[in-house]
Amino acid sequence: MTVSQNWQPFEGNVQQIRQRFSSPLMVLAEGQVPALVIREAYSPSHCKSLINRFYQQGLLYDPHQTTHLHRVDIGTSFGTHRADKEKFFTHAEQTRALFNSLFQGYDNPVEIMYQTLAQLVVGKEVKTAHEANGKLYGPAIFRTYYAGLGHGPHYDSVAKRTKAFDYQISRFEYQFAGVLCFQNSDQDGENGEPFLYNCPWTPNVQEKLNNQQFSHYAYEQGIDRVQIDLAPGDLYFFFSENIHELPSITGNQPRIVLAIFFAMSRDDNEIYVWS
């Protein structure tokens, strides 16, 4: 499948993005561009130092010392823990406690992501998602993908896919994601770097996903796709209701990212962020 030359991400700093687009998030939701990319939004040297800390604290494992490679989450995954609300919010509280000390001595990458998002959406308040009783979700999550791991074509939407209507985050019209690269795999090509498709979810698309026919469907329909190439410290935002995928990792070096989901509505002055 060819990569689109016409549907390309917009790269620049926050000021340049704001100058180009009056409503950057709606540009993503409407499919005008696949992503907004901010290079070196976070210090690459801090990425490397924090990864070393993760290993030192036993938060990550050495793939050479196990035969069972599995993804590691440092943080609270809504998708993993949402079925039991009490456990979910307890886990989120533990994540916030960990993050309060984990970045000591370095710039806080979670704060960088929130601050950058807030600068893009003037007039709306960016905050960690919470329920009416004040219970907070996880603020962000580190995801580490080892060799052989990735995600096939899928989309992310609490309202449309997960249908978690018992959580406050389901009330918003549009859902997005932000990804801050900490470490790439040590192989080039279609390996570990995400692909975004100019294809929002529909029931027909869902049928193709269910039957594992989406790649063939996208080729037949001439759907634009683009691969987002990132270096450590690079941050990008995209519309998570568009189909996207992460090719399986190859090589000995895992891919490590800090990720958030966030949601908004046109007539709501709040943007909720979670993991």
N, C-alpha and C positions, 0 to 999 in steps of 0.2 A: 504493500500500500504506500502510495507516495505521500509526502508531507506537503501541506499547503504552502504556497509562496505568497498567497494573497491575505490569508487570515493569520496575522502575526501578532505576538504580544507587543505591548507598548512598554518600552524601557525608559526609565528616568528617575529622578528624585521626586520627592513629594510635591515640590513646587512645580516641577515640569508636568507632572500628571494633572495637577489641579488647573494649570494653565490650559492644558489640552482638552480636559473634560470637566464640564461643570458638575457632573454627577458620576464620579468614577465607578461606583458600584453598579449603577443602572447600565452603564456601558457594558459591564461584564454580563449582567442578567439578560440584556438584549442581544448578546452575541456579537457586538461590534468588534470587540477584540477578545482573544481567549484568556489573556492574563495581563496583570500589571506587575512588572518586574522591577525591583529596586536592588541594584547591585551593592554589595558590601553594606547592607543596612546594619549589619552587626560585624564586629571585629573577627576576621578569620583566625587570628592568633588566640582569641578568647575561646573560639570554637574548639580548637585543638587542645587547649589547656583544660577545658571543662570535660571533654571526652576522657582525657587521662584521669580526671577526678572520678568520673563515673566508673571506670575500671577499678580504681583504687578503693572505692567504696562498695564494690561488689554489685553495682547496679547493672553492669553488662558482663557477659561471659566471653571467654576466649573460644572461638569456634574450633580451634585445634584441640581443645580439651573435652570435646563432647561429640557424640555421633548423632545427637538429636538436635538439629538446628531449628530454632523457633524464634519468632519475632519477640522482641522485648519492648514493653511499654514502660516508660518512666512517667507516671501520671495516671489519671483516671479516665478510662475509656467509657463514654456514655453507652456505646453500643454493647460493650461487654458487661457492664454492671447495672444497667437501667432496670432490669427485671425485678430487682429487690431494692426498693427505694431507700430503705434504712441503710443497707450495706453500701449503696451507691454514694449517699451523702457522707457516710463515715469515711469511705475511701477518699472522697474528694477533700475532706478535712485533713486527712493524712498527707495528701499531695501538697496542699497549701503549706503545711508544716515543713515538709521536706524542701519545698522550693524557697522557703524563708531563709534557709541556710546553705542550700546547694550552690548558689552562685556567689557566695561571699568572696570578695576580692576581685570580682569581675563585673562587667556590665550585666545587668539582669536582662536576659534575652526575651523573657516573657513580657516585661515592661516595654521593651523596644517594640515588640509586635503590637501591643495595645496602643502605644503612643503613635506609631506610624499609621495604624488604622484610624485613630481619632483625627489625625491631621488630614486624612483623605476625605473625611465625612463631616465637614464643618456643619454645625447645626444639630448634630445628633450626639448623644452621650453613649460612649463605649464603656461597657461594664461586664464583669463576669456574670454569667447567667445565674439567676436565683429564682426560687419559688416564692409564692405569696407569703409564706411563713419565714422568709429570709434565708433559708438554707441554700448554700452556694454550691454550684457545680465545680468540677475541676477547671482550672484556668487555662491550661494548655497541656500538651503531652509530647514527650520525646518518643519517637518510634524508630526502632533499629531493625533493619531488614538484613538478614544474613543470606548466604548463597542459596539459591533456589526459591527464595521467597519474593512475593510481589502481590499485585492485585490484578485480576482480569478486568475487562470493561465493566463499569458499574457507575452508579450515581449515588449521591448522598443527600437525603432530605428527611428530616424528622417527620414532617407532615405527610409527604407523599410516599416515602419508602418505608420508614420505620413505623409510621402511624402511631407515634407515642403521644397521643392526645392528652394523656394525664400529666404531661410535663409542660411547663410554661413556654419552652422554646418552640413548641408546635404552633404557636399563634401567629408567627411571622409569615410574610408572603414569600420571601426569598432567602435562600441559604447559600453561604459562600464558605470558602476555606482559605487559610493562609498557611504557607509552608516556608520555614526558614531552614536552609540547608546547613548542616553541621559537618557532614562528611559524605563524600561520594564513594561508590565502589571503585576498585582499581582497574576496571575494564571499561573500554570505550564502546560506542555503538548503542543499539537499542537495549540498554542494560541499566535498569534502576532509575532512569530518568523518566519522569511522567509524560504521558501523551494526553492531550486534551482534544476532544472532538466537538465540532460545532453542531451539537446534537442534544437538545434538551430531552428530558424524559417524556415519553408518551406511552399509552398502553401498547401500541404497535412495537415501539422500541423495547418495551418490557418483554414482549413475547420473544423477540430476537435474543435478548439477554438470557431468558430462561432456557432457550434451546441452544445456547452457546453459538449463535449464528451472527452475533453482532458484527464481527470483523468482516465477514462476507457481505453483510447488509451495507455496512459503511462503504465498502469498496464499490458495490453495485450502484449505490445512490450518489457516489462522488462526494461524500461528506468530508469536509475539510478536517484535518487533524494537524496538530503541531506538537513537537517535543520541546519541553522546557528544559534547557540546559542551564544548570546552576553550579556555582562554585561555593565553597564554604563562606558563609556570611550573607549570601544572596537570599532575598525574600521575595515571594510572589503571592499574589491573591488571585483567586479564580472563582467562577460560579460553579459550585459543587453539584448543582442539578443538571449540568451538562455531563454527558458520559465521559469518563476518564479512566485511565489504567496506569499501572506501574509494572513494566516488564520485570521478569524475575532477575534477581541479582546473580551475577557470576563473579568469580574471584574470591580472594580471601578477606577482602576488606568490606565490612558491612556498610550499608547506607544508613546514615543517621540524620533525622530531621526533627525539628520542633514544629508541631502543627496545632492549629486551632480551627474550629468551626465557628461561624458567626452568622447571625440572621437579622434581617431588617424588614420593615414595611415602609411604604412611601409615607404613610400618615402617622408613623410612630416615631417619637423623638429618641427612642432607645435602640441601641444595638446590643444584643446579648452575645457573649462569647463563651465558648465551652470547648471541652475536648471529648 
